[in-house]
Amino acid sequence: MVLDAAWAVKWLNLCAEAMAEHRVELIELDRAIGDSDHGENMDRGFQAVVAKLGEGTPETPGAAMKLTAMTLMSKVGGAAGPLYGTAFLRAATSLGDSAEVDSGAWAEALAAARDGIVARGKAEPGDKTMVDAWTPAVDAARAAADGGSADILAVLMAAAEAAEAGAVATDPLVARKGRASYLGERSAGHRDPGAVSSALILRAAVGAAG
């Protein structure tokens, strides 16, 4: 199995469904340590992505991700728009014009996305940000990819499960970046909303391939 443009479109539609379904949860998580707008922003951003996809089907996974990047950058406020926009843009660049993506290429696209988030937000693992979901996802995907020969669904699953565990692991952390860092020690005991939305995105990638 490979990932193609049809998979990418399905993935992005499932992302939109996930953001709508978890909108209130993300708002509540962000209310505790941020400014309460993450759920609203992510829902609005991915609904805009779905609308763009309705105007014409991208021919490659990379093209779908570039469209997503541009849309999120223009429609999502706060830090999430630039961070996710950069992530999708870096992933699109990594994939290039390939019509089909194997497990090795997907693992490297995830790494490119994570590196884009790090470059844009200057966060590191342990800072209680979305990087705490993306970094274990990248490590798990690379370990599972086995040079591109592994089953792509297994790689997608490994990344999603690692991201979900990474999001949970932000609970006890003290935030060192973003608005949450203003709370200092009081940020501990709350899950990072960006890590949660990242895990939702990577879980949707599994659903699109299932």
CORQUINOR-V27028 format. One record per pair of residues at least 12 apart in sequence whose ideal C-beta (glycine too) atoms are under 7 Angstrom apart, sorted by the first residue. I is the first residue (numbers start at 0). J is the second residue. If there is no record, write none. Layout:
# CORQUINOR-V27028
[[I | J] [I | J]]
This chain:
# CORQUINOR-V27028
[[0 | 150] [0 | 151] [0 | 152] [1 | 99] [1 | 100] [1 | 101] [1 | 151] [2 | 60] [2 | 99] [2 | 100] [2 | 105] [2 | 151] [2 | 208] [3 | 60] [3 | 98] [3 | 99] [4 | 56] [4 | 57] [4 | 58] [4 | 59] [4 | 60] [4 | 63] [6 | 207] [6 | 208] [7 | 57] [7 | 60] [7 | 63] [7 | 64] [8 | 52] [8 | 56] [8 | 57] [8 | 63] [9 | 207] [10 | 203] [10 | 204] [10 | 207] [11 | 48] [11 | 49] [11 | 52] [11 | 63] [11 | 67] [12 | 49] [13 | 203] [13 | 206] [13 | 207] [14 | 45] [14 | 200] [14 | 203] [15 | 45] [15 | 46] [15 | 48] [15 | 49] [17 | 199] [17 | 203] [18 | 41] [18 | 42] [18 | 45] [18 | 199] [19 | 42] [21 | 199] [22 | 38] [22 | 39] [22 | 42] [23 | 38] [24 | 38] [25 | 37] [25 | 38] [25 | 41] [25 | 192] [25 | 195] [25 | 196] [26 | 38] [26 | 39] [28 | 189] [28 | 190] [28 | 192] [28 | 195] [29 | 192] [31 | 189] [32 | 174] [32 | 179] [32 | 182] [32 | 186] [32 | 189] [33 | 178] [33 | 179] [33 | 192] [34 | 178] [36 | 76] [36 | 77] [37 | 79] [37 | 192] [37 | 193] [37 | 196] [40 | 75] [40 | 76] [40 | 77] [40 | 79] [41 | 75] [41 | 79] [41 | 196] [43 | 74] [43 | 75] [44 | 70] [44 | 71] [44 | 74] [44 | 75] [44 | 80] [47 | 70] [47 | 74] [48 | 67] [48 | 70] [48 | 71] [51 | 66] [51 | 70] [59 | 96] [59 | 97] [59 | 98] [60 | 94] [60 | 100] [61 | 91] [61 | 94] [61 | 95] [61 | 96] [61 | 97] [64 | 87] [64 | 90] [64 | 91] [64 | 94] [65 | 88] [65 | 91] [67 | 87] [68 | 84] [68 | 87] [68 | 88] [68 | 91] [71 | 83] [71 | 84] [71 | 87] [72 | 84] [78 | 120] [78 | 177] [79 | 193] [81 | 119] [82 | 116] [82 | 119] [82 | 120] [82 | 129] [85 | 115] [85 | 116] [85 | 119] [86 | 112] [86 | 115] [86 | 116] [87 | 112] [88 | 115] [89 | 111] [89 | 112] [89 | 114] [89 | 115] [90 | 108] [90 | 111] [90 | 112] [92 | 111] [93 | 107] [93 | 108] [93 | 111] [94 | 108] [101 | 147] [101 | 151] [102 | 144] [102 | 147] [102 | 149] [102 | 151] [102 | 154] [103 | 144] [103 | 146] [103 | 147] [104 | 147] [105 | 140] [105 | 151] [105 | 154] [106 | 140] [106 | 141] [106 | 144] [106 | 154] [109 | 136] [109 | 137] [109 | 140] [109 | 158] [110 | 137] [112 | 133] [113 | 133] [113 | 134] [113 | 137] [116 | 129] [116 | 130] [116 | 133] [117 | 130] [120 | 176] [122 | 176] [125 | 172] [126 | 174] [126 | 175] [126 | 176] [127 | 169] [127 | 172] [127 | 173] [127 | 174] [127 | 175] [127 | 179] [127 | 186] [127 | 191] [128 | 176] [128 | 177] [128 | 191] [128 | 193] [128 | 194] [129 | 191] [129 | 193] [129 | 194] [129 | 197] [131 | 165] [131 | 168] [131 | 169] [131 | 191] [131 | 194] [132 | 162] [132 | 165] [132 | 166] [132 | 194] [132 | 197] [132 | 198] [133 | 162] [133 | 197] [135 | 161] [135 | 162] [135 | 164] [135 | 165] [136 | 158] [136 | 161] [136 | 162] [136 | 165] [136 | 201] [138 | 161] [139 | 157] [139 | 158] [139 | 161] [140 | 154] [140 | 157] [140 | 158] [143 | 157] [151 | 208] [152 | 208] [155 | 204] [155 | 205] [155 | 208] [156 | 205] [158 | 201] [159 | 198] [159 | 201] [159 | 202] [159 | 204] [159 | 205] [162 | 197] [162 | 198] [162 | 201] [163 | 198] [163 | 202] [165 | 194] [166 | 190] [166 | 191] [166 | 194] [166 | 195] [166 | 198] [167 | 190] [169 | 190] [169 | 191] [169 | 194] [170 | 188] [170 | 189] [170 | 190] [171 | 187] [171 | 188] [172 | 187] [173 | 186] [173 | 187] [174 | 186]]
